[in-house]
Every structure is written in structure tokens, then in C-alpha cells.
Amino acid sequence: MAKKIDLRVKRTNKMIMEAFIHLVEVKGYDNITIQEIADEAMINRATFYAHFKDKQDLYDQIFKQAIDAFAAVLDPDQIVQGNRLKVRKIEMVLKNIYEQIQANRKFFLTIMDASGNEILRKKVAEILNEKYSHVFKRLKITENDIEVPLDFIIEYMTSIFVGTLHWWITSDTTMSADSLSKLVIKLVGNGHLTILGIEIDH
């Protein structure tokens, strides 16, 4: 019985989130009401409040899902083997994420505003620090005999990752998700990571 309830909860959550994303794209975040979200999801207001505290809570949970997707991409178990980086694997996962963002471009424009962009940047930096610090520390990167601080490397890689994503969804570019994933890998992989002593597995 518990499994059935869990599935129902997940399905209702999904319907509410999809309704919210659609409405944000049509009307903008500030212009939509809980009642409109409930109507779009074909539920009543009480059901909405059983799942989310308010509109901000719904926004925050969708944003968290987006962050979790990035965290999955950056999982070292998936993409690092010793000092070798599985570039093909990263490229494929990045492409999938970019395609999802492209499909909901207007919504991501909303969450990638100045504050959202900063939250994403901080979260990616935290993930890199938490999951990759042991890799970077082992490599002991130096430039002109001065050891490069770990937080510098993490900030640098985060800036490329978040900066290119922000440019892609806010500009009028026709660059595809596939082309962007290849470009980001090229920016980070060809030179930058090899300088850090990480081998690229093409």
C-alpha cells in the first residue's frame, strides 16, 4: 500500500511542477497564483498545499532538482578513473541536461536570474570541492614554482561551467545542446585539465 501512495505522491508532484513550469513560461513567475497552478495541474488548492508550502517552496524544489542533476553529472565515480577523465561520458550527460534546459528555456531563464545564477555557481563549487578535492590535492598543481590554491582551481572550473550555461540560455544563439556540450568539454579539457595533470580519455 505504501508504494501505491508513494507513486501517487510522486505523480501529483510531477503534475504540479509541470503545471508551474508551463505557467511560468506563459505568464512569468510573479504573475501566477496557487489557484492557477492547481487548475493547470487539475487538482484542488488543498492538494497543492499538501505537497508544497507555497509558490516559493515549489520554485525551490524545482531549483533543487536542477542542482541535483548537475551534481549527478559531476559524480567522480562516473567520470574519473584514477587520473583519467571519461570525456565521452561527461559530454553525453551534459548534452542530456542541456536538452532538458532547452526544452524549458523560458523557465530556466527565470531561475537563472542573478540570484539563481549565484546559487548554482556556489552549489557547483561546493560539489567540486566536496567530491574532487582529493583528486586536486593529490596532483599538487604548481605555476612558476608556486602551488595553485585548490579554491582557485574550483572557482575557475565553476566559472566556465556556469558562465557558458548562462550565456547559452540568455543569448539568441542557435548553438545546439550537442555543440555546447562539446564546446564546454573542449574549453575545460583541451589544456586546462591536462595542465592540472589529469589525463583526458577521448
Order of alpha helices (4+ residues) and beta strands (2+ residues): alpha-alpha-alpha-alpha-alpha-beta-beta-alpha-alpha-alpha-beta-beta-alpha-alpha-beta
